[in-house]
């Protein structure tokens, strides 16, 4: 979908892939203005033509931006570039839950509890707003030993 070097919003330069999901792909990018790495979530092209999906993507950005928890990545920006919609998030290095399971195999109950203890509660409704994700995704949930943010 996006190749290294592609620029979004005049400032976010794609440097490599991070993850892919049903609605979007996530890349590591460089914020040229602030000189920092960011996670760039790009809506799949087939959804960019659907006004309902674009609105859902915008609401996800707004909902996530309203959360304030050290275990949740910050939302920096959202926009579109040539009909491609994107969301810019804080980039946190570490292994995803999927990577931990691939490297460690099935988790023991103790290890699963350790990882779950680091994740933000997904059932709470901060400030009466819906959480930005109803279920944690294995590729966006970090392990307790690698990071403290989702």
VOGU-3710 file (C-alpha; in Angstrom, 3 decimals, decimal comma):
1> xxxxxxxxxx> 0,000/0,000/0,000  2,749/2,443/0,859  6,385/2,325/-0,009  9,320/3,721/1,989  9,859/7,387/1,209  6,203/8,196/0,521  5,142/11,400/2,241  1,742/11,939/3,897  0,372/15,291/4,965  3,550/16,968/3,773
11> xxxxxxxxxx> 5,471/15,770/6,830  5,129/12,032/7,619  7,625/9,971/5,624  7,056/6,198/5,554  10,145/4,210/6,556  8,752/0,672/6,845  5,803/-1,622/7,641  4,626/-2,411/11,192  1,284/-4,253/11,026  -1,779/-4,887/8,931
21> xxxxxxxxxx> -5,390/-5,275/9,943  -8,828/-5,532/8,433  -9,376/-1,795/8,198  -5,888/-0,341/7,847  -2,147/-0,885/7,615  0,327/0,593/10,084  3,773/1,861/9,138  6,656/3,398/10,984  7,226/6,887/9,651  9,344/9,916/10,408
31> xxxxxxxxxx> 7,729/13,219/11,307  9,919/15,558/9,290  8,696/18,632/11,158  9,477/17,365/14,671  12,175/14,841/13,760  10,642/11,884/15,573  9,415/8,418/14,652  5,640/7,927/14,543  3,219/5,122/13,782  1,206/5,945/10,653
41> xxxxxxxxxx> -2,107/4,096/10,293  -3,403/4,206/6,719  -6,978/3,277/5,871  -7,218/0,569/3,197  -8,098/2,094/-0,214  -11,340/0,111/-0,548  -12,648/1,803/2,604  -11,489/5,295/1,569  -14,409/5,411/-0,879  -16,939/4,601/1,846
51> xxxxxxxxxx> -18,103/7,679/3,777  -19,201/5,489/6,728  -15,728/3,981/7,082  -14,080/7,371/6,797  -16,347/8,640/9,578  -15,547/5,569/11,703  -11,833/6,183/11,162  -12,239/9,859/12,168  -14,204/8,860/15,292  -11,477/6,356/16,200
61> xxxxxxxxxx> -8,940/9,189/16,024  -11,087/11,487/18,162  -11,914/8,794/20,718  -8,319/7,679/21,061  -7,074/11,279/21,279  -9,398/11,904/24,220  -7,825/9,110/26,293  -5,067/9,945/28,731  -3,330/6,870/30,087  0,397/6,073/30,101
71> xxxxxxxxxx> -0,443/2,623/28,684  -2,165/4,029/25,570  -0,302/5,638/22,690  -0,982/9,302/22,017  -2,721/10,410/18,838  -0,839/13,237/17,147  -2,741/13,900/13,934  -5,250/12,636/11,389  -5,976/13,652/7,842  -6,051/12,725/4,192
81> xxxxxxxxxx> -3,572/12,988/1,385  -4,687/12,447/-2,199  -7,750/10,484/-1,050  -5,728/8,350/1,388  -6,837/8,740/5,011  -4,310/8,397/7,805  -3,918/8,564/11,564  -0,602/9,517/13,210  0,205/7,965/16,575  3,027/7,809/19,050
91> xxxxxxxxxx> 5,495/5,069/18,127  6,553/2,800/20,985  9,237/0,201/20,388  8,677/-3,300/21,647  7,244/-6,679/20,754  3,570/-7,087/19,982  1,565/-9,797/21,717  1,589/-11,716/18,436  5,412/-11,587/18,360  5,645/-12,734/21,991
101> xxxxxxxxxx> 3,398/-15,724/21,298  5,380/-16,576/18,168  8,680/-16,479/20,061  7,550/-18,001/23,390  4,797/-20,326/22,237  1,581/-20,717/24,216  1,583/-18,432/27,247  1,438/-19,787/30,755  -1,376/-18,351/32,870  1,230/-16,391/34,846
111> xxxxxxxxxx> 2,745/-14,857/31,691  -0,697/-14,021/30,297  -1,568/-12,329/33,603  1,689/-10,337/33,493  0,901/-9,064/30,005  -2,759/-8,347/30,801  -1,781/-6,357/33,896  0,120/-3,904/31,666  -2,768/-3,317/29,256  -5,278/-0,536/29,889
121> xxxxxxxxxx> -8,760/-1,627/30,952  -10,885/-2,032/27,826  -14,224/-2,079/29,572  -13,969/1,343/31,199  -15,516/4,390/29,579  -13,292/7,370/30,312  -15,268/10,584/30,505  -18,344/8,677/29,255  -16,648/8,112/25,896  -16,333/4,749/24,205
131> xxxxxxxxxx> -12,890/3,136/24,292  -11,064/3,442/20,982  -10,934/-0,350/20,600  -13,420/-2,832/21,990  -10,958/-5,715/21,959  -7,173/-5,679/22,033  -5,503/-6,708/18,793  -2,518/-9,063/19,088  -0,436/-6,814/16,845  -1,184/-3,682/18,862
141> xxxxxxxxxx> -0,908/-5,087/22,382  2,680/-4,935/23,671  4,119/-7,498/26,011  4,777/-6,415/29,600  8,494/-6,934/29,174  8,864/-4,858/26,020  6,699/-1,788/26,503  4,123/-0,200/28,737  1,819/1,252/26,106  -0,651/-0,168/23,579
//
